Every structure is written in C-alpha cells, then in structure tokens.
Amino acid sequence: MTKTRINWEEVRKQLRASELALEEALAENPARIQAVFRRRAAQLARNQIQTASRTPPISVLIFFLQAEVSQSEVVQSERFAIRLQELAEVLPFRQCTPVPGTPPEYLGVISRHGELHPVVDLARIVTQTVSAETKTPGFVLMLRQPGRRIGLRVDRVEGLREIAAEQTDRAWQGSYTTKISGEPLLLLDVPRVLGALLGDRT
C-alpha cells in the first residue's frame, strides 16, 4: 500500500492564512466600524420617523343631543364626541336655577363645590334648534376652563372610547364640529363653542 505524503509546508500556509483572516475579522477595522455605525444610524432614523408618524389616539366621551324641529316632531342628532382633556367632570342634570335676563341658550346656574357655574343648552348652540323635551333630565358636561367652569347640558351619555387622529376629517368642518370619517360621529370643537358663548373672549 502506497502512503500519501503530506505536504506540511502547504498545511502550514493554509493554517497561517486562516489565522490572518480570523485576526482581521476580530480586529477593530475603522472602515468596518464606520459602516456598522452608518447602518445603525439609518435604522434609528427610520425608527424615529415611524414613531413620529404614529399620532396618539384621541380619548373622547360619546354623547347624544336631541333637538325639537317642530312641536310635533323630534329628531335625534348624530352622535357627538368631546375630548376627555377638555372635561372636568360629568354630572347628572337635576336642577338648574334660572337667571333673569340671560340668553335662551343659558339654562341657569348650578352650585358645585360651593361655587355657581352656568349651564348652557348645547343643542341650541350646535343644532341651532330648541332642545327637545325628554323623559330623562340628561347630563351636564363640566368643561375644564381655568378660572371659570361652564356646563354643557346633553341628553344622553354613551361612554368612553378612543378615536384615531387620522379619522378627523378637516375637509368636513362645521361651525362647532369636525366630522369623524367612517362613522356617524361629530367631534365637538370646544373653543368655538366657548367663543360663541363668551363673545370670543376665550
């Protein structure tokens, strides 16, 4: 049997070439490090753009208004929404003390925490009609106004939910509301409502 002779010189060359390749791979090569940093910077920039594009949803309270079209016909408007950040509290509407000489949209005042707060009929402002007579007294949405709280009387409260900011349809904007695309819902523009009540002194 013929024995195969091993070329030890060639083996040593291959081992040395492998060692050099490994050392180069483990070495802190400036060009390679810069390439890694550039890739990481590009990825971070993409992540920041994606994060910035995700606008937080709008937390709202859904409620209803009823308006009297005529003495014999009552219609219920579309659902409305109000941002939770604009609300201080929601109260059952029990009794309101009328104030002589005030405009018809003002229902009167209520006492809350030892202070008197005006309550307005939101249906008169938003729908431009008389609020309908209902069997239930409804609710008062107390607005979070620095120095002065105003209550908005509504007929029914549905509950809380979140709305995607992309759903607000700025192309369809009424005097006091903005349409929420994809469903029959109107987002209340509280600054405009207060501007109408306080003569734009908001």
N, C-alpha and C positions, 0 to 999 in steps of 0.2 A: 504494500500500500504506500502510495506516494504522499508524503506530508506536504501540506501547503505552507510555504514560507510567509511569515507575517512581516510586512514592511513597517517596522516600528517607527521609522522616520516619518512616514506618511501619517501614521496614527497620531504621533506627537503633534504634527502640524494641524490636524483636524481638531485635536483637543485644544490646542492653543487658539485656533480660530473661534471655537465655541466659547472659550473663556473671554476673549476680547469682545465678542458680541454680547455676552451677558453683562460684562462691565460697562459697555456703552449703554445698554438698556437701563442699568441701575444708576448710571451717572446722572448728575444734575445738568442736563444739556439745556443751556439757556434758550435755544430756539424751540426745543420741545416744550419747555415750561411756558414760554410765551404763547405757544399755540394752544396749550391747555387753558391758560388764563383767558384767551380770546374766546374760546368755546364757552367757558363758564360765564363770562360777561354777557355774551349774546343770549345764553339761556336765561340769565337773570333779567335781562331787559325784556325778553318775551314774557316771562312770568309777571313782571311789573305791569306791562301793557294789558295782559289778560286780567290781572287783579283790578286795575283801574277801570276797565270796561265793565266790570260787574257792579252796577249801581245797586246799593242795598234796596230791598223792597220797602214799600210804604205801609206802615201799620195804620189801619183805619178802623173806625166804628161805622157799621152799616145801619141806616135808619130809613124810615118812610115818612112822607108827608101826604096829607090828604087835603084837597082843595075843592071848594064849592064852586062849580061852574055856573049853576043856576039854583033856584030854590028847590027844584025837583031832581036835580042831577048832581051826583057826587062822583068824582073820579079820583083814583089814587095815582099819584105820580110815579115816575120811575124811582128806583132805589137811589139813595144818596149815600155818600161816604164822607167822613171828616177825619182828618189826620189826628192820631192819638196825641201827638205832641202839642196840638192846639187845644186839647181838652184838659180841664182841671178835675171835673167830676161829672157824673150823670145822676140826676135826681128824679124821683117820681114827681110829676106835676100835680100838686094837691090844691093849693090855694094861692092866689096872687092878689095883692091889694092894688086896685086901680089908682092911677094918679091923674087927677083932672088936668085937662089942657095938653096932654101928650098926644103925639100922632097915633093913628089907629093901629099901626103895627106893634106899638108898645102895649103889652097886656097888663103891666103893672110892675110891682116890686115884690121880692120875697126876702125874708130875713134868713141869713146864713152866717153862722159863727158871729152873731151879734152885729152884722152889717147888712144894709139893704142893697140889693142888687136888682137892676132892671131885667125884665124878661120880655123878649120880643117874639112875635109870631113869625117863625121862619117861612112858613108857607106864603104869607103876604109878600115877603120880600123876593123870594126865589121864583114863585109861580105867578106873582102879580095878581093873585086872586084871593078871595076870602077863605080863611081856614074853615074846613068843614066841621060841623057838629058831629062828634063821635061819642060812642058809649064809654070809651076809656079816656081818662084825663091826659094820657100821654106822658112825656118825659121832658126834662129840661137839661140841655147840654150846657154846662157852665164852661165858658171859654177861659183859657189861661191868658188873661190880659194883665200886664203889670199895672198895679195901682187901681185897676177897676175891672171887675168881672161882670160880664154880661151873659145872661142865659138865653139860649135858643130853644123855644118850645117846639117839639116834634111829636108826631103821633105814635110811632112805634119804633122800638129798637130791635134790630135783628141779631147783632152780635159783632165779634171782632174777627178780623182777617188781615191778610197781607196782600198787597197789590204790587205787581212788578212795575217798576218805574217806566219801563218801555210801553206799558199799556196806556199811559196817559196820552190822549190824542190831542195835541196842541192845535191841530188843524181845525178841530171842532171845539171851540171855546165860547161858552155863553157869557152873559153878564156876570154871573156868580158861580159858574160851574165849568168843569172840564170833563169831557166825555172819556170814559174808560172803555177802550176798544175790546171787542169780543163779548160784551155782555151789556144788558140794560142797567148801567150804573153811572152816576154823575158824582164827581169829586168836588166837594164844596170849596170855593175859594174864600176862606175866612177873611183875609184882608179886604177884599172887595165888599163883602157883606158889612164889615165894620165901617168901611168908608162910606157906605150908603147910610148907615145909622148915625154916624158921628160927623157927617159932613166932611169926609176925607181928612179928619184930624187924627188918623191912626198912625 
